[in-house]
């Protein structure tokens, strides 16, 4: 049974009893809103689908984001990158709202604001993914069972990250010369020879490099699957030119510093439209001329064979020769 009373402030309080359990209550500006809320609670109780919304109503998005940073970000393969996306979400005005108050229209407005500020579609999609994970965790594990995920009904911007920029050997030599750093030069050469990602190279340790077997083992990768990468003679030669570090790491570089130094080297070398990830694209394109598709996937770590097949462009005449 619901009880509707007007308080001294002029606001209306709705109180609904649930058997022997403590009553649930909420205050509204109008009597009509209070009555509508009470009817909804009574209906859910009668149908056996009622869920306590007090946690979602009293917990802000910022508080959930802080908990996500504390409990879940350290588990990510790239915690710094994940923390960066979380911090971007924390700056939103809606981050101060309670979880229960946030609607799909609020998320859509945030998406549009990011787009207006010039953020790439891929960046926006990653930030929306962070928001979605936080809402799902709040509902499934943080006691907010009544909470809906407003991100699920928001359309995501279309991501078109495919790039066809090839890197010539002359450009690679110019880049390495422009770095002014032996370490970064080797880093670049190894990226082109192995198709390793930036983070994988930064995390590479000497204990996982076998110069005799010409392999480098990657226990932790972006997609979570360990893999062992073959090393060409050029990759081996580049590695032999590096001094050994006391901490066991092959490179004393961090992902963000690599990108910044790479961009500066591009400017000094007079190269435009080049990103570090283009080195992985170039390496994969070169390896596609030497390896079959399933072999290439083992080297690059691609799980989706459709991504691998993007690198194969055989001529019909060459295929005809194989048929005999």
RAJODA-V706125 format. One record per pair of residues at least 6 apart in sequence whose ideal C-beta (glycine too) atoms are under 7 Angstrom apart, sorted by the first residue. I is the first residue (numbers start at 0). J is the second residue. D is the distance in whole Angstrom. If there is no record, write none. Layout:
BEGIN
I,J,D  I,J,D
END
This chain:
BEGIN
0,16,6  1,13,6  1,14,7  1,15,5  1,37,4  1,41,6  2,14,5  3,11,6  3,13,5  3,30,6  3,33,5  3,34,6  3,37,7  4,12,5  5,11,5  6,12,6  10,26,5  10,27,7  10,28,6  11,26,7  11,27,5  11,29,6  11,30,5  11,33,4  12,24,6  12,26,5  12,33,7  13,24,6  13,25,6  13,27,7  13,33,4  13,34,7  13,36,5  13,37,4  14,22,5  14,24,4  15,22,6  15,23,5  15,37,5  15,40,5  15,41,6  16,22,5  17,23,7  17,44,6  23,40,6  25,36,6  27,33,4  27,36,7  40,49,7  43,49,4  50,144,4  50,145,4  51,145,7  52,99,6  52,145,4  54,142,5  54,143,5  55,97,7  55,98,5  55,99,4  55,143,4  55,145,6  55,146,5  56,97,5  56,99,4  57,97,7  58,97,6  58,98,5  59,95,6  59,96,6  59,97,6  60,93,6  60,94,5  60,96,6  60,98,6  60,101,6  61,89,6  61,94,5  61,95,6  63,98,6  63,133,5  63,137,5  64,85,6  64,88,6  64,89,5  64,94,7  64,133,6  67,85,6  67,133,5  67,136,7  68,82,6  68,85,6  72,78,5  72,81,5  72,82,5  72,85,7  75,81,4  76,219,6  76,221,6  76,223,7  77,198,6  84,125,5  84,126,5  84,129,5  85,129,6  87,126,6  88,94,6  88,126,6  88,129,6  88,130,6  91,109,5  93,101,6  93,105,5  93,109,7  98,137,6  98,143,6  98,146,6  99,146,7  101,149,6  102,149,6  103,149,4  103,152,5  103,153,5  106,130,7  106,149,5  106,150,5  106,153,5  107,153,5  110,123,6  110,127,7  110,153,6  113,123,5  113,126,7  114,123,6  114,156,7  120,156,4  120,157,6  120,158,5  121,158,5  121,160,6  123,156,5  124,155,5  124,156,6  124,158,6  127,150,6  127,153,7  127,155,6  130,150,5  131,148,6  131,150,4  131,151,7  134,146,7  134,148,4  134,149,7  134,150,6  135,148,6  137,143,4  137,146,6  138,144,6  138,146,5  138,148,7  162,277,6  162,280,6  164,272,6  164,273,7  164,277,5  164,280,7  165,281,6  165,284,7  166,273,7  166,277,6  166,278,6  166,281,4  170,270,6  171,187,7  171,191,6  173,268,4  173,270,7  174,187,6  174,264,5  174,265,7  174,268,5  174,270,7  175,184,4  175,187,6  175,188,7  177,264,4  177,267,4  177,268,4  178,184,5  178,260,7  178,264,5  182,241,7  182,250,6  182,251,7  182,252,7  183,260,6  185,237,5  185,240,6  185,241,6  186,200,6  186,250,6  186,252,6  186,257,7  187,278,7  188,233,7  188,237,5  189,195,7  189,200,6  189,234,6  189,237,6  190,200,6  190,278,4  190,279,6  190,282,7  191,278,5  191,281,6  191,282,5  192,231,5  192,233,5  192,234,4  192,282,7  193,215,7  193,228,5  193,230,7  193,234,6  193,282,6  194,279,5  194,282,4  194,283,5  194,286,6  194,298,6  194,299,5  195,228,6  196,221,6  196,279,6  197,254,5  197,257,6  197,275,6  198,221,7  198,254,5  199,217,5  199,220,6  200,250,6  201,250,6  201,252,6  201,253,6  201,254,5  201,257,7  202,219,6  203,215,6  203,249,4  203,250,7  204,247,5  204,248,6  204,249,6  205,243,6  205,247,6  205,249,6  206,247,6  207,215,6  207,216,4  207,218,7  208,215,5  208,238,7  208,249,7  210,235,6  210,238,7  213,229,6  213,230,5  213,235,6  214,227,5  214,228,7  214,229,6  214,230,6  215,228,5  215,230,6  216,227,5  217,225,6  217,226,5  217,228,6  218,225,5  220,226,6  220,300,5  222,300,6  222,302,6  224,300,7  226,297,7  226,300,5  228,298,6  229,298,6  241,249,7  244,251,6  257,275,7  258,275,6  261,275,5  265,273,5  283,295,7  283,299,5  283,310,5  284,310,5  286,295,6  286,298,6  287,295,6  287,310,4  287,311,6  290,298,7  292,304,7  292,307,5  292,308,6  292,311,6  295,307,6  296,304,6  296,307,5  301,307,5
END
